[in-house]
Amino acid sequence: MNVTALYFSPTGGSKRSALSLAAALAPEGFVELDITCGAVAGDFGPGDVVVFSVPCYNGRVPEVAAGRLEQVHGHRTPCIISITYGNRDYDDSLLELQDIVQRQGFVVQGAAALVGRHTFGEIQVGRPDAGDAAENRRFVQQLLAARQGDLASPVALAIKGQRPYRGEGRGVGFVPLTSEACTDCGLCASLCPVQAIAADHRSIDGTRCLSCFRCIRSCPAGAKHMNVESYLNFARDFSQRLKARRENEYIF
């Protein structure tokens, strides 16, 4: 079984989810396909298995990720899909991801809605963690046992959501700022999933920014930030509202 972990993961949560699911399928090793910073063409056959993992943005698959998935093609290729979300809800995103990959020729065998650290505030920090990875392994084992080795046949999955999908898979307007601590290393620009950071490494195009905060999380000098009262007040209230732990959901 040739396994590929394919992910769009600006801040690493969806990547960790994809890798733990893929490792459960193929402990001997698998291929990684990262579409975070650009489309990567892929063509898979019925002898392959692909693990798709993307974050939930406003209840949807991020628009940029949906577009890049159009470059990936299956031919009756079995797959597992997963959405990583920040403890609020995943709304229609898992259903949308199922629709996307099925249009691309994949056969969805299982699905997971996995909790990860929210982009904003201090919500479920550290997740997905070792406990989540262990749950992922149990899910894969149960799925394989239920299929009895047959991953090619279509199955009917009860994935929640509605069509047409609600909301938009875009950023929500929190555009990071840049302090005088910037050293012009350029790391933020090179890592931006949508190339929203200008050549001066300071200006950010708010019409393109995903509000993913990848630049904030990755800046070695701590120059990218959201240290403004409007965001800090929102993040404090949001963190309080979502402090109760939610558990992962698995469907197969």
C-alpha positions in Angstrom: 0.0 0.0 0.0 1.5 3.3 -1.2 0.4 6.0 1.3 0.7 9.8 0.8 0.0 12.4 3.4 -1.2 15.5 1.5 -1.8 18.7 3.6 -2.4 22.4 3.6 -1.1 23.5 7.0 0.0 27.1 7.6 0.7 26.6 11.3 1.3 22.9 11.5 -1.8 21.4 13.0 -3.2 19.8 9.9 0.3 18.6 9.0 0.6 16.8 12.3 -2.8 15.2 11.8 -2.0 14.1 8.3 1.3 12.5 9.4 -0.2 10.7 12.3 -3.0 9.2 10.2 -0.5 8.3 7.4 1.9 6.7 9.9 -1.0 4.5 11.2 -1.6 3.3 7.7 2.0 2.8 6.7 4.4 2.5 9.7 7.1 1.5 7.3 7.0 4.9 5.6 4.9 7.2 3.4 5.3 10.2 1.1 4.5 13.8 2.1 2.9 16.3 -0.3 2.7 19.8 1.1 0.5 22.3 -0.8 0.7 25.1 1.8 2.8 27.4 -0.3 1.7 26.3 -3.7 0.0 23.8 -5.9 1.7 20.4 -6.3 0.5 18.1 -9.1 -0.3 14.6 -8.1 -1.8 11.6 -9.9 -2.8 8.5 -7.9 -4.2 5.1 -8.9 -6.3 2.5 -7.1 -3.3 1.0 -5.5 -2.5 4.2 -3.6 -4.0 5.6 -0.4 -4.0 9.4 0.2 -4.6 11.1 3.5 -6.0 14.7 3.0 -5.7 17.2 5.8 -6.7 20.9 5.8 -7.8 23.4 8.4 -11.3 24.8 8.8 -11.5 28.5 8.0 -14.9 30.0 9.0 -16.6 26.7 8.6 -15.1 26.0 5.2 -12.2 24.5 3.4 -9.8 27.4 2.8 -10.4 28.7 -0.8 -6.7 28.6 -1.6 -6.5 25.0 -0.5 -9.6 24.0 -2.5 -8.0 25.5 -5.6 -4.7 23.7 -5.1 -6.5 20.4 -4.6 -7.8 20.7 -8.2 -4.2 19.8 -9.3 -4.4 16.4 -7.5 -6.1 13.6 -9.4 -7.2 10.1 -8.3 -8.4 7.1 -10.3 -10.7 5.3 -7.9 -8.0 6.0 -5.3 -9.0 5.3 -1.7 -8.5 8.2 0.8 -9.0 9.4 4.3 -10.0 13.0 4.8 -9.5 15.2 7.9 -10.3 18.7 8.9 -8.4 20.3 11.8 -10.4 23.0 13.6 -9.9 25.2 16.6 -12.4 23.9 19.1 -15.4 25.9 17.9 -17.0 23.8 15.1 -16.1 22.5 11.7 -19.5 23.3 10.2 -19.6 22.3 6.5 -15.8 22.0 6.0 -15.6 18.2 6.2 -18.5 17.7 3.9 -16.9 20.2 1.5 -13.6 18.4 1.6 -15.4 15.1 0.8 -17.1 16.7 -2.2 -13.8 18.2 -3.5 -11.8 15.0 -3.4 -14.6 12.9 -4.8 -14.8 15.3 -7.8 -11.0 14.6 -8.2 -11.5 10.9 -8.5 -10.9 9.7 -4.9 -13.0 7.2 -2.9 -13.5 8.4 0.7 -13.2 5.6 3.1 -13.1 7.5 6.4 -13.2 11.0 7.7 -12.1 12.8 10.8 -12.7 16.2 12.5 -9.7 16.8 14.6 -9.2 19.5 17.2 -6.1 21.6 17.0 -4.9 24.9 18.4 -7.0 27.8 17.2 -5.2 30.5 15.2 -6.6 33.2 17.6 -6.1 33.4 21.3 -5.0 30.6 23.6 -7.3 27.8 22.6 -6.4 24.2 22.8 -2.7 25.1 22.8 -0.5 22.0 22.1 -3.2 20.1 20.2 -3.1 17.9 18.3 -1.0 16.1 20.9 0.2 12.6 21.7 -3.3 11.6 22.9 -4.8 12.8 19.6 -2.2 10.8 17.7 -3.2 7.7 19.7 -6.8 8.2 18.8 -5.9 8.6 15.2 -4.1 5.2 15.3 -7.2 3.5 16.8 -9.4 5.1 14.2 -7.2 3.8 11.3 -7.1 0.3 12.9 -10.8 0.2 13.3 -11.4 1.5 9.7 -9.1 -1.2 8.2 -10.8 -3.9 10.3 -14.2 -2.7 9.1 -13.2 -2.7 5.5 -11.6 -6.2 5.7 -8.8 -5.2 3.3 -11.2 -3.6 0.8 -10.4 0.1 0.4 -11.6 0.3 -3.2 -15.4 0.0 -2.8 -17.4 3.2 -2.3 -19.0 3.6 1.2 -21.7 5.9 2.5 -20.4 8.2 5.2 -22.6 10.2 7.5 -20.7 13.5 7.4 -22.5 16.5 8.9 -23.0 19.7 7.0 -25.2 21.2 4.4 -25.2 22.2 0.8 -24.9 25.0 -0.3 -22.1 25.5 2.2 -22.3 28.3 4.7 -19.6 31.0 5.1 -16.4 31.6 3.1 -13.0 29.9 3.4 -11.1 33.2 3.8 -9.3 35.2 6.5 -11.3 37.3 8.9 -9.5 40.6 8.6 -6.8 40.3 11.3 -3.8 41.3 9.3 -0.5 41.0 11.2 1.6 44.1 11.9 5.4 44.4 11.8 7.5 46.0 14.5 10.9 47.6 14.4 12.4 44.3 15.5 12.2 43.1 11.9 15.6 42.0 10.6 14.6 41.6 6.9 15.4 37.9 7.0 12.5 37.3 4.6 11.3 34.1 6.3 7.8 35.4 6.6 7.5 36.2 2.9 8.9 32.8 1.9 6.4 31.0 4.1 3.3 33.0 3.4 0.8 30.6 1.8 -0.7 33.3 -0.4 2.4 35.6 -1.0 0.7 38.5 0.7 3.9 39.9 2.3 5.6 42.6 0.2 9.3 42.7 -0.7 10.0 45.0 2.2 8.9 42.2 4.5 6.7 44.6 6.4 3.7 45.5 4.3 1.0 42.8 4.1 -1.8 42.9 1.5 -5.0 42.6 3.5 -7.0 41.5 0.5 -4.9 38.4 0.2 -4.0 37.7 3.8 -5.5 34.5 5.2 -5.2 35.7 8.8 -3.5 32.3 9.4 -0.8 34.0 11.6 1.9 31.8 10.1 4.2 34.8 9.9 3.6 35.6 13.6 4.3 32.0 14.6 7.5 31.7 12.5 9.2 35.1 12.9 12.5 34.4 14.7 12.7 38.1 15.9 9.1 38.3 17.1 8.5 41.2 14.7 5.2 40.1 13.3 2.5 40.6 15.8 -1.1 41.4 16.6 -0.5 43.5 19.7 -3.4 45.9 19.3 -6.3 46.4 21.7 -9.0 45.4 19.3 -7.4 42.0 18.6 -6.3 41.4 22.2 -9.8 42.0 23.5 -11.3 39.7 20.9 -8.7 37.0 21.6 -9.3 37.1 25.4 -13.0 36.8 25.0 -12.8 34.2 22.3 -10.4 32.1 24.4 -12.8 32.2 27.4 -15.7 31.2 25.2 -13.9 28.2 23.7 -12.1 27.0 26.8 -14.1 23.8 27.2 -12.3 20.8 25.6 -13.9 19.2 22.5 -13.1 15.7 21.4 -12.1 14.4 17.9 -14.8 12.9 15.7 -14.3 9.9 13.5 -16.5 8.6 10.7 -16.1 5.3 8.8 
